[in-house]
Amino acid sequence: MDNFSGKIAVVTGGASGIGRSLVRELLSAGARVVVGDVEQSALDRLLEECSGMGELSGEVVDVSSAESVDSFAELVFSLHGACHLLFNNAGVAAPSANVWETTPNDWAWVHGVNVMGVVYGIQAFVPRMIASGEEGHVINTSSGDGGVSPLPYQSVYASSKAAVSCITECLAAQLQTEGTALGASIFYPSGGMLDTGIWTTDRNRPEHLSREKPGTPAPKIEEFKAAAEAAGMELHFQDLDELARFCLDGVRDRRFVIMIGIGESEKVLQDRAQRIGRCELPIDLAAVPQM
């Protein structure tokens, strides 16, 4: 699919961060975009901001609920009769912690959104997309943290993103072997530090899934920048609109892995494979920043 003009694109978690940039670039490419997001206020801001850019609508959707996602898919197909591009992009993160210091609700919340949100998106949209007989593509947002190599103190988040990578690999193979007109890709946000809502993800954490015990609060992006500057570190932040354009180019080229600077990740994966081949811990502890 190299022309998005007139195509129906669905983006979950599309009201802010990377999702917002994907929406803007899709509109610029002529797509008709439907956004699903858990934040009504963010949706309202996006709709106002993108007024006049193209056909855009939004719906409050909780991707951790199968019923909510299925209702969303039913709405999209009832309004548009198709979905050509499905971006399962919504994601959240839990505080950094040792595995034994995480809580059951950390796992329930993060995996409920990051993993089951992708699964529910596939289950709700893909059968309808196949039945339409039209060409389509599913893009699942993973992360190099887990999808390539986990940061040890991000076990909850990293394991969720590793699962997304595995699910997408299986999905892409199945879509091909079943002879469908659909493809699938893993999108790894990359190119540098990312100034997104993931830094303040607790704002959307449901009360019934709050942490059962106190934890170290995640730093705000401003605090992280200040600490890095004080330590003499120079941070490179990836422009999110540029990242979104890169993602759409990857879809046009039908690349399975969409990632800026993939060569560096290839080296990391080769090193991990060699460590596994020697029956060693794949994580290079010497490269792990100390908490």
C-alpha positions in Angstrom: 0.0 0.0 0.0 1.9 3.0 -1.2 -0.9 5.5 -1.4 -2.9 6.5 1.7 -5.2 9.0 0.0 -8.8 8.2 0.9 -7.8 5.2 3.0 -9.4 4.6 6.4 -6.7 4.7 9.2 -7.4 3.8 12.8 -5.0 4.9 15.5 -5.3 3.9 19.1 -3.6 6.1 21.7 -3.7 8.7 18.9 -4.5 11.8 20.8 -1.0 12.6 22.1 2.6 11.7 21.7 3.6 9.4 18.8 0.0 8.7 18.1 -0.8 12.4 17.6 2.1 12.7 15.1 0.9 9.6 13.2 -2.5 11.1 13.0 -1.1 14.4 11.6 1.0 12.6 9.0 -1.8 10.4 7.9 -4.0 13.4 7.4 -1.3 15.0 5.4 -1.1 11.9 3.2 -4.9 12.2 2.5 -6.1 9.4 4.8 -9.4 9.5 6.6 -8.5 9.0 10.3 -10.4 7.6 13.2 -8.7 8.0 16.6 -9.3 5.9 19.7 -8.0 7.2 23.0 -8.9 6.9 26.6 -8.6 10.7 27.3 -11.6 12.7 26.2 -9.8 16.0 26.8 -6.8 15.0 24.7 -9.2 13.9 21.9 -10.9 17.3 22.0 -7.6 19.1 21.8 -6.5 16.9 18.8 -9.7 17.5 16.9 -9.5 21.2 17.4 -5.8 21.3 16.5 -6.3 19.2 13.3 -9.5 21.0 12.2 -9.2 21.7 8.5 -6.4 19.2 7.9 -8.7 16.4 6.6 -11.4 14.0 7.7 -10.8 13.2 11.4 -13.0 11.7 14.1 -12.4 10.5 17.6 -13.9 8.1 20.1 -13.1 7.3 23.7 -11.8 3.8 23.8 -10.3 1.7 26.6 -8.0 -0.8 24.7 -7.7 -3.0 27.8 -11.4 -3.8 27.4 -12.4 -6.3 24.6 -15.9 -4.9 24.6 -14.7 -1.3 24.2 -12.4 -2.2 21.3 -15.0 -4.3 19.6 -17.6 -1.5 19.8 -14.9 0.8 18.4 -14.4 -1.5 15.4 -18.1 -1.8 14.9 -18.4 2.0 14.8 -15.5 2.4 12.3 -17.0 -0.2 9.9 -20.5 1.1 10.3 -19.3 4.6 9.4 -16.7 3.8 6.8 -17.3 0.2 5.7 -13.5 -0.5 5.9 -10.3 -0.2 7.8 -7.1 -0.1 5.7 -4.5 0.9 8.2 -4.7 -0.2 11.9 -2.2 1.3 14.3 -2.3 -0.5 17.6 -0.3 2.3 19.3 -1.7 2.8 22.8 0.8 2.1 25.6 1.6 2.7 29.2 4.5 2.0 31.6 5.0 1.2 35.3 7.7 2.6 37.6 11.2 1.1 37.4 11.7 -1.7 40.0 13.2 -5.1 40.7 10.8 -7.8 39.6 10.1 -8.8 43.3 9.3 -5.1 44.1 6.7 -4.8 41.3 3.1 -5.3 42.2 0.3 -7.5 40.6 -1.5 -4.3 39.5 1.6 -3.1 37.7 1.5 -6.2 35.5 -2.3 -6.2 35.2 -2.4 -2.6 34.0 0.6 -2.5 31.7 0.0 -5.8 30.1 -3.7 -5.1 29.9 -3.0 -2.0 27.8 0.2 -2.9 26.0 -0.4 -6.6 25.2 -4.1 -7.2 25.4 -4.8 -3.8 23.8 -2.9 -5.1 20.7 -4.6 -8.5 20.9 -8.1 -7.0 21.2 -7.3 -4.6 18.3 -6.3 -7.6 16.1 -9.3 -9.6 17.2 -11.8 -6.8 16.6 -10.5 -5.3 13.4 -8.6 -8.0 11.5 -11.6 -10.4 10.8 -13.6 -7.4 9.5 -10.6 -6.3 7.4 -10.2 -9.8 5.9 -14.0 -10.0 5.2 -13.9 -6.7 3.3 -11.4 -8.2 0.9 -9.5 -4.9 0.6 -5.8 -4.4 1.0 -4.8 -3.5 4.5 -1.9 -3.3 7.0 -1.6 -3.7 10.8 1.1 -1.7 12.6 1.8 -2.6 16.2 3.9 -0.3 18.3 6.6 -2.1 20.3 9.8 -0.8 21.8 13.5 -1.5 21.6 13.2 -2.0 25.4 12.0 -5.5 25.3 11.5 -5.9 21.6 15.3 -5.8 21.1 16.9 -6.0 24.5 15.2 -5.3 27.9 16.3 -2.7 30.4 16.6 -4.9 33.5 14.7 -2.5 35.8 11.8 -2.2 33.3 10.7 -5.8 33.5 6.9 -5.0 33.4 7.1 -2.7 30.4 9.9 -4.5 28.5 8.1 -7.9 28.8 5.0 -6.3 27.4 6.8 -4.9 24.4 8.6 -8.2 23.8 5.2 -9.9 23.7 4.0 -7.3 21.1 7.0 -8.1 18.9 6.2 -11.9 19.1 2.5 -11.4 18.5 3.2 -9.3 15.4 5.7 -11.8 14.0 3.1 -14.5 14.3 0.3 -12.3 12.9 2.4 -11.3 9.8 3.2 -15.0 9.1 -0.5 -16.0 9.5 -1.8 -13.2 7.3 0.5 -14.5 4.6 0.0 -18.2 4.9 -3.8 -17.7 5.0 -3.6 -15.8 1.7 -5.2 -12.6 3.0 -4.7 -9.1 1.5 -3.3 -7.9 4.8 0.2 -7.4 6.1 1.7 -6.5 9.5 4.6 -4.6 10.8 6.4 -3.9 14.1 7.0 -0.2 14.7 9.9 0.5 17.1 9.9 4.2 18.1 13.5 5.1 17.7 16.1 7.7 16.7 16.7 9.2 20.1 14.9 10.1 23.3 11.2 10.5 22.9 9.3 13.3 24.6 5.9 11.6 24.9 3.1 11.0 27.4 4.8 7.8 28.5 6.7 9.9 31.0 3.4 10.8 32.7 1.5 7.6 32.0 0.1 7.4 35.6 -2.4 10.1 34.7 -4.5 7.4 33.0 -4.0 4.6 35.5 -7.3 3.4 36.8 -7.8 3.6 40.6 -8.7 -0.1 40.9 -5.3 -0.9 39.3 -3.3 1.5 41.5 0.0 0.2 43.0 -0.6 -1.9 46.1 2.5 -0.4 47.8 4.5 2.9 47.3 7.2 2.9 44.7 9.7 5.3 43.3 7.8 7.8 41.1 8.9 8.0 37.5 10.9 11.2 36.8 9.2 13.9 34.7 10.8 14.6 31.4 11.9 18.0 32.6 13.6 16.4 35.7 15.3 13.9 33.5 16.6 16.6 31.2 17.9 18.7 34.1 19.7 15.7 35.7 21.3 14.8 32.4 22.5 18.3 31.9 23.9 18.5 35.4 25.8 15.2 34.7 27.2 16.7 31.5 25.2 14.4 29.3 24.0 15.5 25.9 20.6 14.1 25.0 19.2 13.8 21.5 15.5 13.9 21.2 13.8 12.4 18.1 11.3 14.7 16.4 8.0 12.9 16.6 6.6 14.1 13.3 9.8 12.9 11.5 9.4 9.6 13.3 5.8 9.3 12.2 6.8 10.0 8.6 9.5 7.3 8.8 6.8 4.9 10.1 4.5 5.6 7.2 7.3 5.2 4.7 8.0 1.8 6.3 4.3 0.8 5.7 4.5 2.0 2.1 7.6 -0.2 1.6 5.9 -3.1 3.5 8.9 -3.4 5.9 8.1 -5.8 8.7 10.4 -4.0 11.1 10.2 -0.2 11.1 13.0 1.3 13.1 15.4 4.2 12.7 19.1 3.1 13.1 18.2 -0.6 12.9 21.9 -1.4 12.2 22.8 -0.7 15.9 20.0 -3.0 17.0 21.3 -5.7 14.7 24.6 -5.6 16.6 22.8 -5.8 19.9 20.8 -8.8 18.8 23.9 -10.6 17.4 25.6 -10.1 20.7 22.6 -11.4 22.6 22.4 -14.5 20.3 26.1 -15.2 20.9 25.6 -15.0 24.7 22.5 -17.3 24.4 24.6 -19.7 22.3 27.1 -19.8 25.2 24.2 -20.4 27.7 24.9 -17.0 29.3 22.7 -14.2 30.5 21.9 -12.2 27.3 22.0 -8.8 29.0 25.4 -7.1 29.0 25.5 -6.1 32.7 28.5 -3.8 32.0 26.2 -1.7 29.8 23.4 -1.4 32.3 23.1 2.0 33.9 23.0 1.8 37.7 19.8 2.8 39.5 
